[in-house]
């Protein structure tokens, strides 16, 4: 799995097919959970507006009713903690253990 994550993070690809016949797997399969499709989106790398298998959902008009929720604004430390730790910036925790 580490090798797959490395490949997926280093190349401009929307899907990394592992241990499957690509021509069958990319277009959707019961074995991998991708929706069946004959049209594959390539994302912005391929100058597409979507990066998944084209399905009927792309042709539906969906109405979303949006209501306000209680505002929870994280501190910069909480919001950026994972990134800072990834790049080696030490983060001081305000949480008690």
Biopython code that builds the backbone (N, CA, C, O; Angstrom):
import numpy as np
from Bio.PDB.StructureBuilder import StructureBuilder

atoms = [
    (1, "UNK", "N", (0.812, -1.198, 0.000)),
    (1, "UNK", "CA", (0.000, 0.000, 0.000)),
    (1, "UNK", "C", (0.858, 1.265, 0.000)),
    (1, "UNK", "O", (0.474, 2.268, -0.600)),
    (2, "UNK", "N", (2.006, 1.229, 0.661)),
    (2, "UNK", "CA", (2.875, 2.406, 0.682)),
    (2, "UNK", "C", (3.337, 2.764, -0.728)),
    (2, "UNK", "O", (3.401, 3.940, -1.085)),
    (3, "UNK", "N", (3.655, 1.754, -1.523)),
    (3, "UNK", "CA", (4.102, 2.002, -2.893)),
    (3, "UNK", "C", (2.978, 2.618, -3.721)),
    (3, "UNK", "O", (3.230, 3.510, -4.531)),
    (4, "UNK", "N", (1.749, 2.160, -3.534)),
    (4, "UNK", "CA", (0.607, 2.727, -4.259)),
    (4, "UNK", "C", (0.378, 4.179, -3.867)),
    (4, "UNK", "O", (0.109, 5.020, -4.725)),
    (5, "UNK", "N", (0.482, 4.478, -2.584)),
    (5, "UNK", "CA", (0.309, 5.855, -2.123)),
    (5, "UNK", "C", (1.399, 6.743, -2.706)),
    (5, "UNK", "O", (1.128, 7.876, -3.102)),
    (6, "UNK", "N", (2.629, 6.241, -2.762)),
    (6, "UNK", "CA", (3.732, 7.017, -3.335)),
    (6, "UNK", "C", (3.479, 7.294, -4.817)),
    (6, "UNK", "O", (3.660, 8.420, -5.280)),
    (7, "UNK", "N", (3.066, 6.282, -5.550)),
    (7, "UNK", "CA", (2.765, 6.460, -6.977)),
    (7, "UNK", "C", (1.642, 7.470, -7.152)),
    (7, "UNK", "O", (1.746, 8.383, -7.971)),
    (8, "UNK", "N", (0.569, 7.308, -6.384)),
    (8, "UNK", "CA", (-0.598, 8.186, -6.517)),
    (8, "UNK", "C", (-0.276, 9.632, -6.175)),
    (8, "UNK", "O", (-0.888, 10.545, -6.728)),
    (9, "UNK", "N", (0.665, 9.856, -5.282)),
    (9, "UNK", "CA", (0.985, 11.227, -4.894)),
    (9, "UNK", "C", (2.030, 11.873, -5.792)),
    (9, "UNK", "O", (2.202, 13.091, -5.747)),
    (10, "UNK", "N", (2.732, 11.089, -6.606)),
    (10, "UNK", "CA", (3.813, 11.647, -7.410)),
    (10, "UNK", "C", (3.505, 11.785, -8.896)),
    (10, "UNK", "O", (4.221, 12.496, -9.601)),
    (11, "UNK", "N", (2.466, 11.130, -9.388)),
    (11, "UNK", "CA", (2.156, 11.251, -10.812)),
    (11, "UNK", "C", (0.798, 11.926, -10.991)),
    (11, "UNK", "O", (-0.071, 11.808, -10.127)),
    (12, "UNK", "N", (0.610, 12.628, -12.103)),
    (12, "UNK", "CA", (-0.682, 13.273, -12.347)),
    (12, "UNK", "C", (-1.706, 12.261, -12.860)),
    (12, "UNK", "O", (-1.890, 12.106, -14.068)),
    (13, "UNK", "N", (-2.365, 11.579, -11.935)),
    (13, "UNK", "CA", (-3.351, 10.565, -12.304)),
    (13, "UNK", "C", (-4.556, 10.660, -11.383)),
    (13, "UNK", "O", (-4.427, 11.000, -10.207)),
    (14, "UNK", "N", (-5.717, 10.358, -11.923)),
    (14, "UNK", "CA", (-6.955, 10.376, -11.130)),
    (14, "UNK", "C", (-7.271, 9.016, -10.545)),
    (14, "UNK", "O", (-8.058, 8.912, -9.603)),
    (15, "UNK", "N", (-6.675, 7.986, -11.086)),
    (15, "UNK", "CA", (-6.900, 6.646, -10.548)),
    (15, "UNK", "C", (-5.621, 5.835, -10.747)),
    (15, "UNK", "O", (-4.979, 5.916, -11.794)),
    (16, "UNK", "N", (-5.270, 5.072, -9.755)),
    (16, "UNK", "CA", (-4.141, 4.147, -9.841)),
    (16, "UNK", "C", (-4.745, 2.754, -9.695)),
    (16, "UNK", "O", (-5.260, 2.395, -8.636)),
    (17, "UNK", "N", (-4.675, 1.984, -10.759)),
    (17, "UNK", "CA", (-5.271, 0.652, -10.789)),
    (17, "UNK", "C", (-4.220, -0.351, -10.314)),
    (17, "UNK", "O", (-3.153, -0.471, -10.918)),
    (18, "UNK", "N", (-4.521, -1.063, -9.242)),
    (18, "UNK", "CA", (-3.557, -2.004, -8.664)),
    (18, "UNK", "C", (-4.062, -3.435, -8.790)),
    (18, "UNK", "O", (-5.199, -3.743, -8.435)),
    (19, "UNK", "N", (-3.201, -4.296, -9.299)),
    (19, "UNK", "CA", (-3.468, -5.738, -9.373)),
    (19, "UNK", "C", (-4.754, -6.072, -10.120)),
    (19, "UNK", "O", (-5.462, -7.010, -9.752)),
    (20, "UNK", "N", (-5.060, -5.308, -11.169)),
    (20, "UNK", "CA", (-6.257, -5.540, -11.980)),
    (20, "UNK", "C", (-5.916, -5.261, -13.439)),
    (20, "UNK", "O", (-4.983, -4.514, -13.735)),
    (21, "UNK", "N", (-6.665, -5.856, -14.333)),
    (21, "UNK", "CA", (-6.510, -5.561, -15.753)),
    (21, "UNK", "C", (-7.064, -4.158, -15.973)),
    (21, "UNK", "O", (-8.252, -3.915, -15.757)),
    (22, "UNK", "N", (-6.215, -3.247, -16.397)),
    (22, "UNK", "CA", (-6.585, -1.829, -16.470)),
    (22, "UNK", "C", (-7.817, -1.571, -17.322)),
    (22, "UNK", "O", (-8.704, -0.824, -16.909)),
    (23, "UNK", "N", (-7.886, -2.171, -18.497)),
    (23, "UNK", "CA", (-8.998, -1.889, -19.412)),
    (23, "UNK", "C", (-10.341, -2.285, -18.802)),
    (23, "UNK", "O", (-11.362, -1.668, -19.106)),
    (24, "UNK", "N", (-10.351, -3.292, -17.957)),
    (24, "UNK", "CA", (-11.597, -3.704, -17.302)),
    (24, "UNK", "C", (-11.822, -2.940, -16.002)),
    (24, "UNK", "O", (-12.962, -2.617, -15.668)),
    (25, "UNK", "N", (-10.771, -2.650, -15.275)),
    (25, "UNK", "CA", (-10.904, -2.041, -13.952)),
    (25, "UNK", "C", (-11.256, -0.559, -14.019)),
    (25, "UNK", "O", (-12.109, -0.100, -13.259)),
    (26, "UNK", "N", (-10.624, 0.195, -14.906)),
    (26, "UNK", "CA", (-10.837, 1.644, -14.949)),
    (26, "UNK", "C", (-12.265, 2.008, -15.317)),
    (26, "UNK", "O", (-12.787, 3.018, -14.846)),
    (27, "UNK", "N", (-12.900, 1.201, -16.149)),
    (27, "UNK", "CA", (-14.269, 1.477, -16.575)),
    (27, "UNK", "C", (-15.325, 1.006, -15.599)),
    (27, "UNK", "O", (-16.517, 1.053, -15.902)),
    (28, "UNK", "N", (-14.907, 0.557, -14.447)),
    (28, "UNK", "CA", (-15.840, 0.123, -13.414)),
    (28, "UNK", "C", (-15.918, -1.383, -13.317)),
    (28, "UNK", "O", (-15.820, -2.093, -14.317)),
    (29, "UNK", "N", (-16.095, -1.858, -12.104)),
    (29, "UNK", "CA", (-16.116, -3.296, -11.875)),
    (29, "UNK", "C", (-16.811, -3.589, -10.555)),
    (29, "UNK", "O", (-16.786, -2.776, -9.631)),
    (30, "UNK", "N", (-17.433, -4.763, -10.480)),
    (30, "UNK", "CA", (-17.991, -5.192, -9.200)),
    (30, "UNK", "C", (-16.872, -5.464, -8.198)),
    (30, "UNK", "O", (-17.097, -5.448, -6.988)),
    (31, "UNK", "N", (-15.666, -5.713, -8.707)),
    (31, "UNK", "CA", (-14.547, -6.073, -7.844)),
    (31, "UNK", "C", (-13.818, -4.881, -7.239)),
    (31, "UNK", "O", (-13.063, -5.049, -6.281)),
    (32, "UNK", "N", (-14.030, -3.658, -7.786)),
    (32, "UNK", "CA", (-13.280, -2.526, -7.247)),
    (32, "UNK", "C", (-14.149, -1.343, -6.815)),
    (32, "UNK", "O", (-13.631, -0.381, -6.248)),
    (33, "UNK", "N", (-15.435, -1.393, -7.068)),
    (33, "UNK", "CA", (-16.327, -0.339, -6.598)),
    (33, "UNK", "C", (-16.426, 0.883, -7.476)),
    (33, "UNK", "O", (-17.227, 1.774, -7.194)),
    (34, "UNK", "N", (-15.628, 0.957, -8.547)),
    (34, "UNK", "CA", (-15.777, 2.095, -9.459)),
    (34, "UNK", "C", (-17.070, 1.924, -10.245)),
    (34, "UNK", "O", (-17.411, 0.806, -10.631)),
    (35, "UNK", "N", (-17.799, 3.017, -10.491)),
    (35, "UNK", "CA", (-19.039, 2.895, -11.260)),
    (35, "UNK", "C", (-18.735, 2.539, -12.717)),
    (35, "UNK", "O", (-17.729, 2.976, -13.275)),
    (36, "UNK", "N", (-19.605, 1.752, -13.316)),
    (36, "UNK", "CA", (-19.423, 1.347, -14.709)),
    (36, "UNK", "C", (-19.551, 2.556, -15.628)),
    (36, "UNK", "O", (-20.446, 3.383, -15.456)),
    (37, "UNK", "N", (-18.651, 2.654, -16.601)),
    (37, "UNK", "CA", (-18.649, 3.796, -17.509)),
    (37, "UNK", "C", (-17.803, 3.484, -18.732)),
    (37, "UNK", "O", (-16.864, 2.690, -18.673)),
    (38, "UNK", "N", (-18.153, 4.121, -19.838)),
    (38, "UNK", "CA", (-17.313, 4.055, -21.034)),
    (38, "UNK", "C", (-16.543, 5.352, -21.221)),
    (38, "UNK", "O", (-15.713, 5.458, -22.124)),
    (39, "UNK", "N", (-16.813, 6.338, -20.375)),
    (39, "UNK", "CA", (-16.123, 7.631, -20.435)),
    (39, "UNK", "C", (-15.455, 7.897, -19.099)),
    (39, "UNK", "O", (-16.109, 7.913, -18.057)),
    (40, "UNK", "N", (-14.155, 8.105, -19.139)),
    (40, "UNK", "CA", (-13.388, 8.327, -17.925)),
    (40, "UNK", "C", (-12.911, 9.769, -17.870)),
    (40, "UNK", "O", (-12.305, 10.264, -18.821)),
    (41, "UNK", "N", (-13.180, 10.436, -16.771)),
    (41, "UNK", "CA", (-12.686, 11.795, -16.586)),
    (41, "UNK", "C", (-11.216, 11.772, -16.210)),
    (41, "UNK", "O", (-10.766, 10.887, -15.482)),
    (42, "UNK", "N", (-10.474, 12.743, -16.707)),
    (42, "UNK", "CA", (-9.037, 12.821, -16.454)),
    (42, "UNK", "C", (-8.661, 13.962, -15.521)),
    (42, "UNK", "O", (-7.479, 14.178, -15.253)),
    (43, "UNK", "N", (-9.652, 14.694, -15.023)),
    (43, "UNK", "CA", (-9.350, 15.831, -14.162)),
    (43, "UNK", "C", (-8.670, 16.946, -14.935)),
    (43, "UNK", "O", (-8.617, 16.924, -16.165)),
    (44, "UNK", "N", (-8.158, 17.909, -14.211)),
    (44, "UNK", "CA", (-7.525, 19.052, -14.875)),
    (44, "UNK", "C", (-6.269, 18.655, -15.632)),
    (44, "UNK", "O", (-5.862, 19.360, -16.556)),
    (45, "UNK", "N", (-5.632, 17.520, -15.255)),
    (45, "UNK", "CA", (-4.459, 17.066, -16.001)),
    (45, "UNK", "C", (-4.826, 16.761, -17.447)),
    (45, "UNK", "O", (-4.035, 17.006, -18.358)),
    (46, "UNK", "N", (-6.026, 16.227, -17.657)),
    (46, "UNK", "CA", (-6.487, 15.896, -18.998)),
    (46, "UNK", "C", (-7.450, 16.917, -19.565)),
    (46, "UNK", "O", (-8.140, 16.654, -20.550)),
    (47, "UNK", "N", (-7.496, 18.093, -18.936)),
    (47, "UNK", "CA", (-8.373, 19.195, -19.362)),
    (47, "UNK", "C", (-9.848, 18.797, -19.299)),
    (47, "UNK", "O", (-10.640, 19.170, -20.165)),
    (48, "UNK", "N", (-10.207, 18.033, -18.258)),
    (48, "UNK", "CA", (-11.597, 17.670, -17.988)),
    (48, "UNK", "C", (-12.088, 18.420, -16.767)),
    (48, "UNK", "O", (-11.297, 18.884, -15.945)),
    (49, "UNK", "N", (-13.401, 18.533, -16.659)),
    (49, "UNK", "CA", (-13.971, 19.185, -15.477)),
    (49, "UNK", "C", (-14.240, 18.189, -14.357)),
    (49, "UNK", "O", (-14.591, 18.601, -13.252)),
    (50, "UNK", "N", (-14.088, 16.909, -14.604)),
    (50, "UNK", "CA", (-14.290, 15.908, -13.558)),
    (50, "UNK", "C", (-13.194, 14.856, -13.644)),
    (50, "UNK", "O", (-12.553, 14.684, -14.681)),
    (51, "UNK", "N", (-12.995, 14.154, -12.528)),
    (51, "UNK", "CA", (-11.888, 13.194, -12.463)),
    (51, "UNK", "C", (-12.345, 11.794, -12.072)),
    (51, "UNK", "O", (-11.609, 11.042, -11.433)),
    (52, "UNK", "N", (-13.558, 11.460, -12.462)),
    (52, "UNK", "CA", (-14.105, 10.155, -12.110)),
    (52, "UNK", "C", (-14.792, 9.550, -13.321)),
    (52, "UNK", "O", (-14.820, 10.159, -14.390)),
    (53, "UNK", "N", (-15.338, 8.371, -13.164)),
    (53, "UNK", "CA", (-16.070, 7.746, -14.258)),
    (53, "UNK", "C", (-17.374, 8.497, -14.501)),
    (53, "UNK", "O", (-18.118, 8.777, -13.562)),
    (54, "UNK", "N", (-17.648, 8.819, -15.757)),
    (54, "UNK", "CA", (-18.869, 9.537, -16.123)),
    (54, "UNK", "C", (-20.062, 8.611, -15.941)),
    (54, "UNK", "O", (-20.105, 7.519, -16.508)),
    (55, "UNK", "N", (-21.034, 9.055, -15.142)),
    (55, "UNK", "CA", (-22.236, 8.254, -14.899)),
    (55, "UNK", "C", (-23.469, 9.133, -15.060)),
    (55, "UNK", "O", (-23.363, 10.329, -15.331)),
    (56, "UNK", "N", (-24.631, 8.528, -14.889)),
    (56, "UNK", "CA", (-25.887, 9.269, -14.994)),
    (56, "UNK", "C", (-25.931, 10.442, -14.017)),
    (56, "UNK", "O", (-26.605, 11.436, -14.286)),
    (57, "UNK", "N", (-25.234, 10.347, -12.900)),
    (57, "UNK", "CA", (-25.258, 11.420, -11.904)),
    (57, "UNK", "C", (-24.722, 12.738, -12.470)),
    (57, "UNK", "O", (-25.106, 13.812, -12.007)),
    (58, "UNK", "N", (-23.842, 12.659, -13.463)),
    (58, "UNK", "CA", (-23.295, 13.874, -14.064)),
    (58, "UNK", "C", (-24.323, 14.603, -14.924)),
    (58, "UNK", "O", (-24.114, 15.763, -15.281)),
    (59, "UNK", "N", (-25.414, 13.948, -15.257)),
    (59, "UNK", "CA", (-26.441, 14.561, -16.098)),
    (59, "UNK", "C", (-27.679, 14.968, -15.303)),
    (59, "UNK", "O", (-28.650, 15.464, -15.873)),
    (60, "UNK", "N", (-27.644, 14.760, -14.001)),
    (60, "UNK", "CA", (-28.782, 15.112, -13.154)),
    (60, "UNK", "C", (-28.608, 16.524, -12.600)),
    (60, "UNK", "O", (-27.497, 16.939, -12.272)),
    (61, "UNK", "N", (-29.705, 17.249, -12.501)),
    (61, "UNK", "CA", (-29.694, 18.527, -11.804)),
    (61, "UNK", "C", (-30.073, 18.249, -10.360)),
    (61, "UNK", "O", (-31.154, 17.730, -10.081)),
    (62, "UNK", "N", (-29.195, 18.589, -9.461)),
    (62, "UNK", "CA", (-29.413, 18.309, -8.048)),
    (62, "UNK", "C", (-29.583, 19.626, -7.309)),
    (62, "UNK", "O", (-28.769, 20.540, -7.445)),
    (63, "UNK", "N", (-30.644, 19.710, -6.529)),
    (63, "UNK", "CA", (-30.890, 20.898, -5.720)),
    (63, "UNK", "C", (-30.449, 20.592, -4.298)),
    (63, "UNK", "O", (-30.876, 19.599, -3.708)),
    (64, "UNK", "N", (-29.605, 21.437, -3.757)),
    (64, "UNK", "CA", (-29.157, 21.280, -2.377)),
    (64, "UNK", "C", (-29.755, 22.403, -1.545)),
    (64, "UNK", "O", (-29.595, 23.581, -1.867)),
    (65, "UNK", "N", (-30.434, 22.037, -0.490)),
    (65, "UNK", "CA", (-30.967, 23.027, 0.438)),
    (65, "UNK", "C", (-29.911, 23.217, 1.521)),
    (65, "UNK", "O", (-29.522, 22.266, 2.199)),
    (66, "UNK", "N", (-29.460, 24.443, 1.671)),
    (66, "UNK", "CA", (-28.350, 24.733, 2.570)),
    (66, "UNK", "C", (-28.823, 25.663, 3.677)),
    (66, "UNK", "O", (-29.334, 26.752, 3.417)),
    (67, "UNK", "N", (-28.646, 25.222, 4.902)),
    (67, "UNK", "CA", (-28.996, 26.037, 6.063)),
    (67, "UNK", "C", (-27.732, 26.340, 6.854)),
    (67, "UNK", "O", (-26.744, 25.609, 6.779)),
    (68, "UNK", "N", (-27.781, 27.420, 7.605)),
    (68, "UNK", "CA", (-26.649, 27.762, 8.454)),
    (68, "UNK", "C", (-26.528, 26.740, 9.577)),
    (68, "UNK", "O", (-27.521, 26.212, 10.078)),
    (69, "UNK", "N", (-25.299, 26.482, 9.949)),
    (69, "UNK", "CA", (-25.022, 25.591, 11.068)),
    (69, "UNK", "C", (-24.208, 26.363, 12.100)),
    (69, "UNK", "O", (-23.756, 27.479, 11.845)),
    (70, "UNK", "N", (-24.031, 25.762, 13.247)),
    (70, "UNK", "CA", (-23.221, 26.397, 14.285)),
    (70, "UNK", "C", (-21.800, 26.565, 13.753)),
    (70, "UNK", "O", (-21.195, 25.618, 13.249)),
    (71, "UNK", "N", (-21.287, 27.762, 13.872)),
    (71, "UNK", "CA", (-19.959, 28.058, 13.361)),
    (71, "UNK", "C", (-18.895, 27.479, 14.287)),
    (71, "UNK", "O", (-18.892, 27.729, 15.493)),
    (72, "UNK", "N", (-17.999, 26.704, 13.698)),
    (72, "UNK", "CA", (-16.849, 26.175, 14.428)),
    (72, "UNK", "C", (-15.620, 26.582, 13.633)),
    (72, "UNK", "O", (-15.351, 26.036, 12.563)),
    (73, "UNK", "N", (-14.881, 27.538, 14.159)),
    (73, "UNK", "CA", (-13.694, 28.025, 13.467)),
    (73, "UNK", "C", (-12.463, 27.473, 14.171)),
    (73, "UNK", "O", (-12.184, 27.838, 15.313)),
    (74, "UNK", "N", (-11.724, 26.595, 13.495)),
    (74, "UNK", "CA", (-10.533, 26.035, 14.136)),
    (74, "UNK", "C", (-9.417, 27.071, 14.205)),
    (74, "UNK", "O", (-9.352, 27.988, 13.386)),
    (75, "UNK", "N", (-8.554, 26.914, 15.182)),
    (75, "UNK", "CA", (-7.376, 27.777, 15.261)),
    (75, "UNK", "C", (-6.434, 27.384, 14.123)),
    (75, "UNK", "O", (-6.520, 26.268, 13.611)),
    (76, "UNK", "N", (-5.537, 28.287, 13.723)),
    (76, "UNK", "CA", (-4.568, 27.918, 12.677)),
    (76, "UNK", "C", (-3.766, 26.667, 13.057)),
    (76, "UNK", "O", (-3.441, 25.846, 12.200)),
    (77, "UNK", "N", (-3.451, 26.531, 14.348)),
    (77, "UNK", "CA", (-2.689, 25.362, 14.794)),
    (77, "UNK", "C", (-3.475, 24.076, 14.557)),
    (77, "UNK", "O", (-2.927, 23.088, 14.069)),
    (78, "UNK", "N", (-4.760, 24.092, 14.904)),
    (78, "UNK", "CA", (-5.576, 22.898, 14.694)),
    (78, "UNK", "C", (-5.781, 22.617, 13.210)),
    (78, "UNK", "O", (-5.724, 21.466, 12.776)),
    (79, "UNK", "N", (-6.018, 23.667, 12.437)),
    (79, "UNK", "CA", (-6.305, 23.525, 11.011)),
    (79, "UNK", "C", (-5.091, 23.027, 10.235)),
    (79, "UNK", "O", (-5.226, 22.213, 9.321)),
    (80, "UNK", "N", (-3.900, 23.514, 10.599)),
    (80, "UNK", "CA", (-2.686, 23.211, 9.830)),
    (80, "UNK", "C", (-1.770, 22.187, 10.494)),
    (80, "UNK", "O", (-0.685, 21.907, 9.986)),
    (81, "UNK", "N", (-2.195, 21.629, 11.620)),
    (81, "UNK", "CA", (-1.336, 20.725, 12.393)),
    (81, "UNK", "C", (-0.750, 19.587, 11.551)),
    (81, "UNK", "O", (0.461, 19.368, 11.580)),
    (82, "UNK", "N", (-1.575, 18.870, 10.814)),
    (82, "UNK", "CA", (-1.078, 17.728, 10.024)),
    (82, "UNK", "C", (-0.060, 18.172, 8.986)),
    (82, "UNK", "O", (0.954, 17.503, 8.786)),
    (83, "UNK", "N", (-0.319, 19.294, 8.323)),
    (83, "UNK", "CA", (0.617, 19.798, 7.313)),
    (83, "UNK", "C", (1.930, 20.207, 7.966)),
    (83, "UNK", "O", (3.005, 19.836, 7.495)),
    (84, "UNK", "N", (1.844, 20.971, 9.047)),
    (84, "UNK", "CA", (3.059, 21.423, 9.721)),
    (84, "UNK", "C", (3.894, 20.242, 10.193)),
    (84, "UNK", "O", (5.118, 20.257, 10.064)),
    (85, "UNK", "N", (3.248, 19.226, 10.736)),
    (85, "UNK", "CA", (3.994, 18.046, 11.173)),
    (85, "UNK", "C", (4.621, 17.330, 9.979)),
    (85, "UNK", "O", (5.732, 16.809, 10.080)),
    (86, "UNK", "N", (3.914, 17.303, 8.850)),
    (86, "UNK", "CA", (4.426, 16.652, 7.636)),
    (86, "UNK", "C", (5.687, 17.346, 7.127)),
    (86, "UNK", "O", (6.615, 16.684, 6.664)),
    (87, "UNK", "N", (5.724, 18.682, 7.211)),
    (87, "UNK", "CA", (6.884, 19.424, 6.703)),
    (87, "UNK", "C", (7.921, 19.700, 7.787)),
    (87, "UNK", "O", (8.914, 20.384, 7.541)),
    (88, "UNK", "N", (7.689, 19.170, 8.985)),
    (88, "UNK", "CA", (8.696, 19.266, 10.032)),
    (88, "UNK", "C", (8.611, 20.488, 10.914)),
    (88, "UNK", "O", (9.583, 20.816, 11.595)),
    (89, "UNK", "N", (7.488, 21.171, 10.928)),
    (89, "UNK", "CA", (7.315, 22.315, 11.818)),
    (89, "UNK", "C", (6.707, 21.797, 13.112)),
    (89, "UNK", "O", (5.668, 21.138, 13.106)),
    (90, "UNK", "N", (7.361, 22.099, 14.205)),
    (90, "UNK", "CA", (6.871, 21.597, 15.499)),
    (90, "UNK", "C", (5.642, 22.387, 15.937)),
    (90, "UNK", "O", (5.617, 23.616, 15.875)),
    (91, "UNK", "N", (4.635, 21.659, 16.377)),
    (91, "UNK", "CA", (3.375, 22.271, 16.791)),
    (91, "UNK", "C", (3.204, 22.056, 18.283)),
    (91, "UNK", "O", (3.311, 20.932, 18.774)),
    (92, "UNK", "N", (2.938, 23.133, 19.000)),
    (92, "UNK", "CA", (2.672, 23.016, 20.431)),
    (92, "UNK", "C", (1.199, 22.743, 20.624)),
    (92, "UNK", "O", (0.354, 23.418, 20.035)),
    (93, "UNK", "N", (0.892, 21.782, 21.427)),
    (93, "UNK", "CA", (-0.501, 21.410, 21.662)),
    (93, "UNK", "C", (-1.059, 22.177, 22.849)),
    (93, "UNK", "O", (-0.391, 22.345, 23.870)),
    (94, "UNK", "N", (-2.303, 22.642, 22.697)),
    (94, "UNK", "CA", (-3.002, 23.309, 23.787)),
    (94, "UNK", "C", (-3.884, 22.333, 24.542)),
    (94, "UNK", "O", (-4.538, 22.701, 25.518)),
    (95, "UNK", "N", (-3.899, 21.098, 24.093)),
    (95, "UNK", "CA", (-4.765, 20.093, 24.694)),
    (95, "UNK", "C", (-4.070, 19.458, 25.890)),
    (95, "UNK", "O", (-2.855, 19.259, 25.878)),
    (96, "UNK", "N", (-4.838, 19.144, 26.913)),
    (96, "UNK", "CA", (-4.274, 18.427, 28.057)),
    (96, "UNK", "C", (-4.372, 16.930, 27.792)),
    (96, "UNK", "O", (-5.333, 16.457, 27.185)),
    (97, "UNK", "N", (-3.394, 16.212, 28.241)),
    (97, "UNK", "CA", (-3.365, 14.771, 27.984)),
    (97, "UNK", "C", (-3.981, 14.030, 29.148)),
    (97, "UNK", "O", (-4.054, 12.802, 29.130)),
]
sb = StructureBuilder()
sb.init_structure("model")
sb.init_model(0)
sb.init_chain("A")
sb.init_seg("    ")
for serial, (resi, resn, name, xyz) in enumerate(atoms, 1):
    if name == "N":
        sb.init_residue(resn, " ", resi, " ")
    sb.init_atom(name, np.array(xyz, "f"), 0.0, 1.0, " ", f" {name:<3s}", serial, name[0])
structure = sb.get_structure()
